[in-house]
């Protein structure tokens, strides 16, 4: 899914609709939380890799304030939709693969 199509604000959602695929709203929430954590970690890793290029042995105050490219990269990531919203859209579109753990009864 294209991130530009994901809403950047909170939307009221029908929990019955979210519970349908798993049969339990709590299992759905766990799936969404795990996927959101995966997305957040991937974004953090990507951002750190990009900002790594700007590290220098000695930073002085002038270099910190003059580095507009670094600021633009940070602002780009701040404008991205939150990982939870991305996970919700992926789940809604059936893009998340998950499997349920077997219980003792099964």
C-alpha positions as CSV (number, residue, x, y, z in Angstrom):
1,X,0.0,0.0,0.0
2,X,1.2,3.5,-0.8
3,X,1.8,5.5,2.4
4,X,0.3,8.6,0.8
5,X,-3.1,6.9,0.9
6,X,-2.9,6.2,4.6
7,X,-4.7,8.8,6.7
8,X,-2.4,10.6,9.1
9,X,-5.1,11.2,11.7
10,X,-7.1,9.0,14.0
11,X,-10.3,7.5,12.6
12,X,-13.1,5.9,14.6
13,X,-13.3,2.3,13.5
14,X,-15.8,-0.5,14.0
15,X,-14.3,-3.1,16.3
16,X,-16.7,-5.8,15.1
17,X,-15.2,-5.4,11.6
18,X,-11.7,-5.7,13.0
19,X,-12.6,-8.8,15.0
20,X,-14.0,-10.7,12.0
21,X,-10.7,-12.1,10.6
22,X,-9.5,-13.4,13.9
23,X,-12.7,-14.0,15.7
24,X,-11.4,-12.0,18.7
25,X,-10.7,-8.3,19.0
26,X,-7.8,-8.9,21.4
27,X,-6.0,-11.1,19.0
28,X,-6.5,-8.5,16.3
29,X,-5.0,-5.9,18.6
30,X,-2.0,-8.1,19.3
31,X,-1.4,-8.6,15.6
32,X,-1.7,-4.9,14.9
33,X,0.7,-4.1,17.8
34,X,3.3,-6.6,16.6
35,X,3.1,-5.3,13.0
36,X,3.3,-1.7,14.1
37,X,6.5,-2.5,16.1
38,X,8.0,-4.1,13.0
39,X,7.2,-1.0,10.9
40,X,8.6,1.3,13.6
41,X,11.8,-0.6,13.9
42,X,12.3,-0.7,10.2
43,X,11.7,3.1,9.9
44,X,14.1,3.8,12.8
45,X,16.8,1.6,11.2
46,X,16.3,3.4,7.9
47,X,16.4,6.9,9.5
48,X,19.5,6.0,11.5
49,X,21.3,4.7,8.4
50,X,20.5,8.0,6.5
51,X,21.6,10.2,9.5
52,X,24.8,8.1,9.9
53,X,26.2,9.9,6.9
54,X,26.0,13.2,8.7
55,X,28.1,12.1,11.7
56,X,31.4,13.8,12.1
57,X,34.2,13.3,14.6
58,X,33.7,16.8,16.0
59,X,30.5,18.7,15.9
60,X,30.5,22.3,16.5
61,X,27.4,24.5,16.9
62,X,27.7,26.0,13.4
63,X,27.6,22.6,11.7
64,X,24.6,21.5,13.7
65,X,22.5,24.6,12.7
66,X,23.6,24.7,9.1
67,X,22.9,21.1,8.2
68,X,19.6,21.7,6.4
69,X,19.7,18.4,4.6
70,X,19.7,16.5,7.8
71,X,16.7,18.6,9.0
72,X,14.8,17.8,5.9
73,X,15.3,14.1,6.3
74,X,14.1,14.3,9.9
75,X,11.0,16.3,8.8
76,X,10.2,13.8,6.1
77,X,10.0,11.0,8.7
78,X,8.0,13.1,11.0
79,X,5.4,13.6,8.3
80,X,5.0,9.9,7.6
81,X,1.9,8.1,9.0
82,X,2.3,6.5,12.4
83,X,3.2,2.8,12.3
84,X,-0.1,1.9,14.0
85,X,-2.0,3.6,11.2
86,X,0.0,1.7,8.6
87,X,-0.6,-1.6,10.4
88,X,-4.3,-1.0,10.6
89,X,-4.5,-0.2,6.8
90,X,-2.4,-3.3,6.0
91,X,-4.7,-5.5,8.2
92,X,-7.8,-4.0,6.7
93,X,-6.5,-4.7,3.2
94,X,-5.5,-8.3,4.1
95,X,-1.8,-7.6,3.6
96,X,-0.7,-9.0,7.0
97,X,0.0,-12.7,7.2
98,X,-0.4,-14.2,10.6
99,X,-1.1,-17.6,12.1
100,X,-2.7,-18.5,15.4
101,X,-0.8,-20.5,18.0
102,X,-2.3,-23.9,18.7
103,X,-4.0,-24.4,22.0
104,X,-4.0,-27.7,24.0
105,X,-7.5,-28.4,23.0
106,X,-6.7,-28.6,19.3
